Amino acid sequence: MYGQTNCWVLPQENYGAYEINDTDVFILTERAALNLAYQKLSRVLKKPSCLVELTGYDLIGLPLKSPLSFNEVIYSLPMLTILTNKGTGIVTSVPSDSPDDYMALHDLLSKPALRAKYGVKDEWVLPIINIPEIGDKSAETVCTNLQIKSQNDKDKLAEAKKLTYLKGFTEGIMLVGKFKGKKVQDAKPLIKDQLVDAGLAVLYSEPETKVMSKSGDECVVALTDQWFITYGEEEWKRAAEDCLQMMNTYSMETRNAFEHTLSWLNQWACSRSFGLGTSIPWDQNFLVESLSDSTLYMAFYTVAHILQNGDMYGSGAGMIRTDQMTNAVWDFIFCNGPVPESDIPSSLLAKMKQEFEYWYPFDLRVSGKDLIQNHLIFCIYNHVALLPKHHWPRSFRCNGHLMLNSEKMSKSTGNFMTLCQAIEMYSADATRFALADAGDSMDDANFVSDTANSAVLRLTKEIDWMKEVLAAKSPLRGGEPSTYADRVFANEINFAIRETKKNYEAFMFREALKTGFYDLQAARDEYRFSCGAGKMNQELVMKFMDVQTRLLVPICPHYAEHVWNDILKRSGFVVKAGWPVADEPDPNLRKANKYLQETIVFVRKLLQKQEAGSKKGKKGGAAVSASSASKLTISLIYVNELYDGWKAKCLNILRLKFNVETCSFAPNEEIDIAINMAVIDPDSDPKKMKKECMPFVRFKMDEAVKVGPQALDLRLPSGEMEVLRENKELLKRQLGVEQLKILDARNASHVQKAGSHQHLVAQASPGNPAAVFMTETDFFSVGAHNIV
């Protein structure tokens, strides 16, 4: 206010002179005048009264007087970057601390014709606010440092405003005026009150962003009589915080949103003067505002069927009249109050209290994230105000909005689909499948049509497979599960049961779909392939069908019931069958199988590389066969199960620096010093050694934090050679070789059998085998066939 040198208008914008009362006329945009008219600042209430229409050109050059300004006269000047959807369309200019104002004025000063026309002088720029590290004329300093050339450098000006406005408000000190020496953030409200009290300003409100009504009209802020609830009252707020502390919000993002709302929520207008709703008991002129209403309807649900005599809509005559439901009756039902004096039969009173006590507290409330800052926080406040602690809410699960095929749903763009349309197009279960897959977090979920379509195909294909297996067209073997593939598949089923249950309990439906369907399907497909020419175990396959069906019930109930009754021929309903029972999953077996699958992929790539090298007849890199014309049909896989050398030293140090109880390590600096002293050889190339050593150390540290101290053992928990030897037939089939041997990379006699490829064996390390491929001639020439 003190440093105003001029005011800005937008030349091409339409303005008007609007009557505010019998004596005052404001010049502003029609939009701002409409807002003011609804705030009792118009000669005709809710109707702007315009004396004359103007443009920005009509206003340029007008001499003005501005409250608190050190300049007796300032002028209105043109500015091309004014936003007319915010404020009045006329902007005060303080070039000392506003980068926009400084550059707009700089543009005028640099143009002789404009300077002569408007009489703009350099001394109009007054230093007002002293911002630490920036100085008195913060806008000039920042614009110079950022090398801003004109008011058209929008990106740089936006950066300049971030630097000056926030720091100016939080750290700036007033240099002039009545509140000299005060912080800007403290002086601002005092100056506002000073101007309003002196009749030099009026309070003006508008929506924070553009708000459109359902009728297509732009909304304004109206000043009306309203009733308020003071949610920020300290004792009440503490009780709400205690309730939130005990609640499950299922994500930190949701909890943070609730905590943030509790920190700022204070008075809230709980009334409105028109529309549908319940009248405020003490003032029949007002209705309860919709977001404040119904925050206790969960409690009403518990007795609604009694009050409405079983009629869902309450349209018929109930057993109890509304006038009978006095405060004393409600206190008896909800708050454990004394038995009321009432003509309601005592049996009905007891029944309502019993129903409420049975259903309360409610375990879960599901709602949208946009209601956290009002309706849901009111729900907490009102429950803690009216009900005893053991009846407070237990959990809220909040979700985002829904997109369709990665775009916002909109009728105007045609990217829109109703629930009925989705069910007709994809079926109910495929729609539910795609909705479950749409996302779990508070981010907007994304319903993908391709997912719904693929769900129809996948579920149909699964039904066909089960029918084929059960019709004995795909023979199964009997007996107890016994092979390695059996154990792995059974283990994956156990994991699916445990992990899917956790995901459902956390309302993570996308994750539940992943663990209970996609991952389980992948495990079944891998099992089927691993069995090869052998048959799958009948007991395991039947268990898979049973478990898969039960895990899908919450998402695809119709599909699950069809499979349960019509395919598996089970009696009753699967929804009542209960959750499947799981044995304790074995994480080491899962790791062993992961190692096996990764080894197959890794060794297959080595084979392809060696075959390509053999065809080109090149040496070096991958090993080259002695008889390049012969096919590589024999594989030697070398396993090194024990870390040694510098890796062993690193692991020994990490074990000493690892806290088993907290599952954490000593500071990185301490570990680095120990590694440098014990592992890094100063006589060799220390930089090269560090480059190899530190990634291994960090990888093992991360692994230990996730799985525990066993990650730091010198030997992997699953025996590599045992796993590979037990799956030799699978390896041979996957690699397409005729013979395969699993050898010890630490056994000298085994290493010799690699012949000219012995340098490749040295690459083997725990978790990373090495492989050599030979022709039959090479195989016999080096005597590799003699190794069992």
ZAMARGU-4260 file (C-alpha; in steps of 0.2 Angstrom, whole numbers, plus 5000, padded with zeros to 4 digits):
<rodrens>
0) 5000/5000/5000 | 5014/5012/5005 | 5024/5010/4989 | 5011/5012/4976 | 5018/5021/4961
5) 5003/5019/4949 | 4988/5006/4946 | 4986/4995/4932 | 4972/4992/4920 | 4970/4980/4905
10) 4967/4991/4890 | 4956/4980/4880 | 4945/4974/4895 | 4927/4980/4898 | 4925/4989/4915
15) 4910/4999/4922 | 4906/5012/4935 | 4895/5003/4947 | 4884/5011/4961 | 4889/5004/4978
20) 4877/5014/4988 | 4870/5032/4988 | 4887/5040/4988 | 4900/5028/4982 | 4904/5022/4964
25) 4917/5008/4961 | 4926/5005/4944 | 4929/4987/4941 | 4924/4972/4930 | 4906/4966/4929
30) 4911/4949/4937 | 4918/4958/4952 | 4902/4969/4953 | 4891/4954/4953 | 4901/4946/4968
35) 4899/4963/4977 | 4881/4964/4974 | 4878/4947/4983 | 4889/4954/4997 | 4877/4969/5000
40) 4889/4981/4991 | 4877/4987/4977 | 4863/5000/4977 | 4851/4986/4972 | 4854/4970/4982
45) 4860/4955/4971 | 4859/4966/4955 | 4874/4977/4949 | 4869/4994/4945 | 4881/5001/4931
50) 4881/5020/4928 | 4892/5019/4912 | 4902/5006/4903 | 4921/5009/4900 | 4936/5001/4893
55) 4953/5000/4899 | 4958/5013/4887 | 4946/5025/4895 | 4955/5023/4911 | 4973/5025/4906
60) 4981/5041/4912 | 4968/5046/4926 | 4976/5054/4941 | 4972/5045/4957 | 4974/5046/4975
65) 4978/5029/4984 | 4976/5026/5003 | 4993/5026/5012 | 5003/5029/4997 | 5018/5041/4999
70) 5013/5049/4982 | 4999/5062/4982 | 4995/5057/4965 | 4997/5041/4955 | 4991/5037/4938
75) 4983/5022/4930 | 4994/5014/4917 | 4992/4999/4905 | 4997/4982/4909 | 4994/4967/4897
80) 4996/4953/4909 | 4981/4956/4921 | 4970/4942/4925 | 4951/4947/4924 | 4945/4931/4932
85) 4952/4936/4949 | 4949/4952/4959 | 4942/4968/4951 | 4953/4969/4935 | 4962/4984/4942
90) 4979/4981/4951 | 4989/4991/4962 | 5007/4993/4957 | 5022/4992/4969 | 5037/4989/4959
95) 5049/4989/4974 | 5043/4971/4979 | 5033/4965/4964 | 5043/4958/4949 | 5027/4960/4938
100) 5025/4978/4942 | 5044/4982/4941 | 5045/4974/4923 | 5029/4982/4917 | 5035/4999/4923
105) 5052/4996/4916 | 5045/4993/4899 | 5036/5009/4900 | 5051/5019/4906 | 5062/5011/4892
110) 5050/5018/4879 | 5051/5037/4876 | 5034/5039/4868 | 5025/5031/4883 | 5036/5039/4896
115) 5031/5056/4888 | 5013/5052/4887 | 5011/5046/4905 | 5024/5056/4914 | 5032/5041/4922
120) 5047/5045/4933 | 5061/5035/4940 | 5059/5042/4958 | 5041/5034/4959 | 5050/5017/4964
125) 5050/5017/4983 | 5059/5005/4994 | 5046/4998/5006 | 5050/4981/5012 | 5067/4975/5018
130) 5069/4956/5014 | 5084/4947/5021 | 5096/4942/5007 | 5087/4952/4994 | 5087/4970/5000
135) 5075/4985/4999 | 5071/4984/4981 | 5068/4966/4980 | 5059/4966/4963 | 5073/4975/4955
140) 5086/4964/4962 | 5078/4948/4958 | 5073/4953/4940 | 5091/4959/4937 | 5098/4942/4944
145) 5087/4932/4933 | 5090/4943/4918 | 5072/4946/4915 | 5070/4957/4899 | 5052/4962/4899
150) 5035/4958/4907 | 5033/4945/4893 | 5046/4933/4901 | 5032/4924/4910 | 5042/4909/4916
155) 5055/4919/4924 | 5043/4931/4932 | 5034/4917/4940 | 5051/4911/4947 | 5054/4929/4953
160) 5037/4930/4962 | 5041/4914/4971 | 5057/4921/4977 | 5050/4938/4983 | 5032/4935/4988
165) 5034/4921/5000 | 5050/4927/5008 | 5044/4944/5008 | 5028/4939/5018 | 5036/4927/5030
170) 5053/4936/5033 | 5050/4954/5027 | 5051/4969/5039 | 5041/4985/5037 | 5052/5000/5034
175) 5039/5013/5034 | 5021/5018/5041 | 5012/5015/5057 | 5018/4997/5059 | 5037/5000/5055
180) 5048/4987/5062 | 5034/4973/5062 | 5035/4958/5051 | 5025/4959/5035 | 5014/4944/5040
185) 5010/4953/5056 | 5007/4970/5049 | 4996/4964/5034 | 4980/4961/5045 | 4983/4977/5055
190) 4984/4987/5039 | 4968/4979/5032 | 4959/4983/5048 | 4965/5001/5048 | 4959/5004/5030
195) 4942/4996/5033 | 4939/5006/5050 | 4944/5022/5041 | 4931/5018/5027 | 4945/5017/5014
200) 4942/4999/5009 | 4929/4986/5009 | 4930/4967/5012 | 4927/4957/4996 | 4926/4939/4993
205) 4926/4927/4978 | 4928/4909/4975 | 4946/4903/4976 | 4944/4896/4959 | 4931/4896/4945
210) 4915/4887/4951 | 4901/4882/4939 | 4884/4878/4945 | 4874/4863/4937 | 4864/4876/4928
215) 4880/4882/4919 | 4881/4899/4928 | 4897/4905/4936 | 4895/4905/4955 | 4898/4920/4966
220) 4901/4922/4985 | 4885/4929/4994 | 4885/4938/5011 | 4871/4930/5020 | 4865/4927/5038
225) 4872/4909/5043 | 4874/4898/5058 | 4891/4892/5061 | 4899/4877/5071 | 4915/4881/5079
230) 4924/4865/5075 | 4941/4872/5080 | 4936/4873/5099 | 4952/4867/5108 | 4944/4853/5119
235) 4933/4847/5105 | 4948/4847/5093 | 4958/4837/5105 | 4945/4823/5106 | 4944/4823/5087
240) 4963/4821/5086 | 4962/4807/5099 | 4949/4798/5088 | 4959/4800/5072 | 4974/4793/5081
245) 4965/4777/5085 | 4957/4775/5068 | 4964/4766/5053 | 4965/4777/5038 | 4974/4763/5027
250) 4986/4776/5020 | 4998/4789/5026 | 4991/4801/5012 | 4974/4800/5020 | 4980/4802/5037
255) 4990/4817/5033 | 4975/4825/5024 | 4964/4822/5040 | 4978/4829/5051 | 4980/4845/5040
260) 4961/4848/5040 | 4961/4847/5059 | 4975/4860/5060 | 4965/4873/5050 | 4947/4869/5052
265) 4938/4882/5063 | 4921/4890/5060 | 4910/4881/5047 | 4894/4888/5040 | 4881/4874/5044
270) 4866/4882/5037 | 4858/4888/5021 | 4842/4897/5017 | 4835/4887/5002 | 4834/4869/4995
275) 4830/4852/5002 | 4835/4847/5020 | 4831/4847/5038 | 4827/4864/5047 | 4838/4870/5061
280) 4828/4866/5076 | 4830/4884/5084 | 4829/4894/5068 | 4816/4888/5056 | 4822/4900/5043
285) 4837/4890/5039 | 4841/4872/5034 | 4856/4861/5039 | 4869/4863/5025 | 4871/4847/5016
290) 4890/4843/5021 | 4886/4846/5039 | 4870/4836/5039 | 4870/4817/5040 | 4886/4815/5048
295) 4878/4803/5061 | 4867/4794/5048 | 4877/4778/5051 | 4869/4778/5069 | 4852/4781/5061
300) 4854/4766/5050 | 4854/4755/5065 | 4836/4759/5070 | 4829/4765/5053 | 4821/4748/5049
305) 4811/4749/5066 | 4806/4767/5064 | 4800/4765/5046 | 4792/4748/5050 | 4803/4739/5037
310) 4800/4751/5023 | 4816/4756/5015 | 4810/4773/5010 | 4800/4777/5025 | 4784/4781/5014
315) 4772/4771/5024 | 4766/4772/5042 | 4779/4767/5055 | 4777/4759/5072 | 4784/4775/5080
320) 4779/4793/5076 | 4792/4807/5074 | 4786/4817/5088 | 4789/4802/5100 | 4808/4802/5096
325) 4812/4815/5109 | 4830/4819/5114 | 4828/4808/5129 | 4824/4793/5118 | 4839/4797/5107
330) 4850/4798/5123 | 4844/4782/5129 | 4847/4773/5112 | 4864/4781/5108 | 4872/4787/5124
335) 4867/4774/5137 | 4855/4787/5145 | 4841/4783/5157 | 4825/4775/5152 | 4815/4789/5145
340) 4797/4793/5150 | 4789/4789/5133 | 4773/4781/5126 | 4784/4770/5114 | 4782/4752/5120
345) 4797/4747/5131 | 4800/4732/5119 | 4803/4744/5105 | 4814/4755/5115 | 4825/4740/5120
350) 4825/4733/5102 | 4832/4750/5095 | 4845/4751/5109 | 4850/4733/5106 | 4852/4736/5087
355) 4862/4751/5090 | 4874/4742/5102 | 4876/4728/5090 | 4881/4738/5075 | 4891/4751/5083
360) 4904/4757/5082 | 4905/4757/5063 | 4920/4748/5057 | 4922/4756/5040 | 4916/4772/5031
365) 4921/4772/5012 | 4921/4789/5004 | 4929/4801/4991 | 4945/4811/4995 | 4936/4827/4992
370) 4925/4825/5007 | 4940/4823/5019 | 4941/4842/5023 | 4922/4843/5027 | 4909/4829/5028
375) 4921/4816/5035 | 4930/4827/5047 | 4913/4833/5053 | 4908/4814/5055 | 4923/4813/5067
380) 4919/4829/5077 | 4900/4825/5079 | 4904/4807/5084 | 4916/4812/5098 | 4904/4826/5103
385) 4889/4815/5105 | 4894/4797/5108 | 4905/4789/5121 | 4923/4784/5116 | 4919/4765/5113
390) 4907/4771/5099 | 4919/4782/5090 | 4923/4778/5071 | 4936/4764/5068 | 4941/4767/5050
395) 4939/4778/5035 | 4945/4772/5017 | 4946/4786/5005 | 4948/4785/4986 | 4951/4796/4972
400) 4939/4800/4957 | 4937/4789/4942 | 4945/4791/4925 | 4940/4782/4909 | 4954/4776/4898
405) 4967/4788/4906 | 4955/4803/4903 | 4943/4813/4914 | 4926/4807/4911 | 4915/4821/4903
410) 4899/4820/4894 | 4904/4835/4883 | 4919/4826/4876 | 4910/4809/4875 | 4922/4800/4886
415) 4908/4794/4898 | 4901/4778/4903 | 4887/4774/4916 | 4888/4758/4927 | 4873/4751/4917
420) 4882/4753/4901 | 4898/4745/4908 | 4888/4730/4914 | 4879/4728/4897 | 4895/4729/4888
425) 4907/4719/4898 | 4896/4710/4911 | 4895/4714/4930 | 4911/4703/4934 | 4922/4710/4920
430) 4917/4728/4926 | 4921/4724/4944 | 4937/4716/4938 | 4942/4732/4928 | 4937/4743/4943
435) 4948/4733/4955 | 4962/4735/4943 | 4959/4753/4941 | 4970/4758/4956 | 4971/4758/4975
440) 4978/4774/4981 | 4970/4791/4983 | 4975/4796/4965 | 4961/4795/4952 | 4958/4777/4947
445) 4958/4773/4929 | 4945/4761/4921 | 4952/4754/4906 | 4941/4746/4893 | 4954/4734/4887
450) 4956/4727/4904 | 4937/4724/4905 | 4938/4715/4888 | 4953/4705/4893 | 4944/4700/4909
455) 4930/4692/4899 | 4943/4682/4889 | 4954/4677/4903 | 4939/4671/4914 | 4931/4662/4900
460) 4948/4654/4895 | 4950/4649/4913 | 4933/4640/4914 | 4937/4631/4898 | 4954/4625/4905
465) 4946/4619/4921 | 4932/4609/4911 | 4946/4601/4900 | 4956/4596/4915 | 4941/4589/4925
470) 4935/4580/4909 | 4952/4570/4910 | 4957/4577/4893 | 4973/4583/4901 | 4978/4568/4912
475) 4984/4571/4930 | 4995/4560/4941 | 4989/4555/4958 | 4998/4553/4975 | 5005/4566/4986
480) 5014/4581/4979 | 5032/4576/4978 | 5043/4584/4965 | 5052/4601/4966 | 5039/4609/4954
485) 5025/4602/4966 | 5033/4610/4981 | 5036/4627/4972 | 5018/4627/4966 | 5010/4623/4983
490) 5021/4636/4991 | 5015/4649/4978 | 4997/4645/4983 | 5001/4647/5001 | 5008/4664/4997
495) 4993/4669/4987 | 4981/4665/5001 | 4991/4675/5014 | 4995/4690/5003 | 4978/4692/4995
500) 4970/4691/5012 | 4981/4705/5018 | 4977/4715/5003 | 4959/4713/5005 | 4960/4718/5023
505) 4969/4734/5018 | 4956/4737/5004 | 4970/4736/4991 | 4959/4728/4978 | 4972/4730/4964
510) 4985/4722/4974 | 4973/4708/4979 | 4969/4705/4960 | 4988/4704/4957 | 4992/4692/4971
515) 4975/4682/4970 | 4973/4681/4951 | 4988/4687/4940 | 5002/4680/4951 | 4993/4664/4955
520) 4989/4661/4936 | 5007/4664/4932 | 5012/4651/4945 | 5000/4638/4938 | 5007/4641/4920
525) 5025/4640/4926 | 5020/4624/4935 | 5012/4616/4920 | 5027/4620/4910 | 5039/4614/4923
530) 5030/4597/4923 | 5034/4595/4905 | 5030/4578/4898 | 5026/4573/4916 | 5009/4576/4923
535) 5003/4589/4935 | 4998/4583/4952 | 4979/4580/4954 | 4978/4586/4972 | 4988/4602/4968
540) 4977/4606/4953 | 4961/4604/4963 | 4968/4614/4977 | 4972/4628/4964 | 4955/4628/4957
545) 4947/4629/4974 | 4959/4643/4980 | 4958/4653/4964 | 4939/4653/4965 | 4938/4658/4983
550) 4951/4672/4981 | 4941/4680/4967 | 4924/4680/4976 | 4925/4698/4982 | 4929/4704/4964
555) 4920/4692/4953 | 4906/4684/4963 | 4895/4678/4949 | 4910/4669/4940 | 4915/4661/4957
560) 4898/4655/4960 | 4897/4647/4943 | 4914/4638/4945 | 4910/4633/4962 | 4893/4625/4958
565) 4893/4620/4940 | 4912/4616/4937 | 4918/4610/4954 | 4901/4603/4959 | 4902/4610/4976
570) 4887/4612/4987 | 4881/4628/4994 | 4888/4645/4990 | 4907/4649/4988 | 4903/4666/4997
575) 4899/4656/5012 | 4913/4643/5010 | 4926/4653/5020 | 4944/4659/5016 | 4955/4645/5011
580) 4968/4638/5024 | 4986/4641/5020 | 5002/4633/5027 | 5016/4644/5032 | 5024/4650/5015
585) 5043/4646/5013 | 5052/4662/5007 | 5068/4653/5004 | 5059/4641/4992 | 5052/4656/4983
590) 5069/4663/4982 | 5076/4647/4976 | 5063/4646/4962 | 5067/4664/4957 | 5085/4659/4956
595) 5081/4644/4945 | 5070/4655/4933 | 5083/4669/4932 | 5097/4656/4929 | 5087/4649/4914
600) 5085/4666/4906 | 5103/4670/4910 | 5111/4654/4903 | 5099/4654/4888 | 5107/4672/4883
605) 5124/4665/4886 | 5120/4650/4874 | 5113/4662/4861 | 5129/4673/4862 | 5140/4658/4861
610) 5131/4651/4846 | 5132/4668/4837 | 5151/4669/4841 | 5153/4652/4834 | 5144/4656/4818
615) 5155/4671/4815 | 5171/4662/4820 | 5177/4675/4832 | 5187/4673/4848 | 5186/4682/4864
620) 5170/4687/4874 | 5159/4671/4873 | 5168/4655/4872 | 5170/4648/4854 | 5168/4629/4850
625) 5183/4620/4844 | 5172/4613/4830 | 5163/4628/4824 | 5153/4618/4812 | 5145/4607/4825
630) 5130/4611/4835 | 5132/4616/4854 | 5122/4602/4862 | 5130/4600/4879 | 5130/4613/4893
635) 5141/4614/4909 | 5134/4625/4922 | 5146/4630/4935 | 5140/4636/4952 | 5150/4645/4966
640) 5140/4644/4982 | 5152/4653/4993 | 5157/4671/4993 | 5176/4673/4995 | 5189/4686/4992
645) 5184/4704/4994 | 5166/4700/4994 | 5168/4689/5009 | 5177/4702/5018 | 5163/4715/5014
650) 5150/4703/5021 | 5160/4700/5037 | 5161/4718/5040 | 5142/4721/5036 | 5137/4707/5048
655) 5147/4717/5062 | 5139/4733/5058 | 5121/4726/5057 | 5108/4728/5071 | 5097/4713/5071
660) 5084/4720/5083 | 5081/4736/5073 | 5086/4728/5056 | 5097/4743/5052 | 5115/4747/5049
665) 5128/4758/5057 | 5131/4775/5048 | 5137/4774/5030 | 5153/4783/5035 | 5157/4770/5048
670) 5155/4756/5036 | 5165/4765/5022 | 5179/4767/5034 | 5179/4749/5039 | 5178/4743/5020
675) 5193/4755/5016 | 5204/4748/5029 | 5200/4730/5027 | 5196/4727/5009 | 5203/4741/4998
680) 5221/4737/4993 | 5231/4753/4992 | 5244/4744/4982 | 5232/4740/4968 | 5220/4752/4960
685) 5209/4759/4974 | 5197/4768/4963 | 5194/4753/4952 | 5192/4742/4968 | 5179/4754/4975
690) 5169/4755/4959 | 5167/4736/4960 | 5165/4735/4979 | 5153/4749/4984 | 5138/4744/4973
695) 5140/4726/4980 | 5140/4733/4998 | 5125/4744/4995 | 5115/4730/4987 | 5118/4718/5001
700) 5114/4732/5014 | 5097/4735/5005 | 5094/4716/5004 | 5098/4714/5023 | 5086/4728/5028
705) 5072/4719/5018 | 5074/4701/5023 | 5086/4701/5038 | 5103/4696/5042 | 5103/4680/5032
710) 5106/4691/5017 | 5124/4694/5024 | 5128/4675/5025 | 5143/4669/5014 | 5132/4656/5007
715) 5114/4658/5000 | 5100/4651/5010 | 5095/4639/4996 | 5107/4627/4989 | 5111/4632/4971
720) 5118/4616/4965 | 5104/4606/4973 | 5091/4617/4965 | 5099/4616/4948 | 5102/4597/4949
725) 5084/4594/4954 | 5078/4603/4939 | 5091/4596/4926 | 5077/4590/4915 | 5068/4607/4915
730) 5085/4616/4911 | 5089/4604/4897 | 5071/4607/4889 | 5072/4626/4891 | 5090/4627/4884
735) 5087/4614/4870 | 5103/4604/4874 | 5105/4585/4875 | 5116/4584/4890 | 5119/4595/4905
740) 5130/4594/4920 | 5130/4605/4936 | 5148/4607/4942 | 5157/4616/4956 | 5166/4631/4951
745) 5178/4629/4966 | 5183/4611/4962 | 5199/4611/4952 | 5195/4595/4943 | 5178/4601/4938
750) 5185/4618/4931 | 5198/4608/4920 | 5183/4600/4911 | 5179/4617/4904 | 5194/4615/4893
755) 5198/4631/4884 | 5184/4640/4892 | 5190/4639/4910 | 5191/4658/4910 | 5172/4659/4910
760) 5171/4648/4925 | 5179/4662/4936 | 5164/4673/4933 | 5153/4662/4944 | 5148/4669/4960
765) 5134/4665/4973 | 5117/4668/4964 | 5126/4670/4947 | 5132/4654/4939 | 5143/4653/4924
770) 5140/4642/4909 | 5150/4634/4895 | 5143/4626/4880 | 5151/4612/4869 | 5149/4601/4855
775) 5149/4583/4858 | 5167/4581/4851 | 5173/4595/4864 | 5163/4586/4878 | 5172/4570/4876
780) 5189/4577/4872 | 5190/4586/4889 | 5183/4571/4898 | 5168/4581/4905 | 5157/4566/4902
785) 5166/4557/4916 | 5159/4569/4929 | 5143/4563/4938
</rodrens>
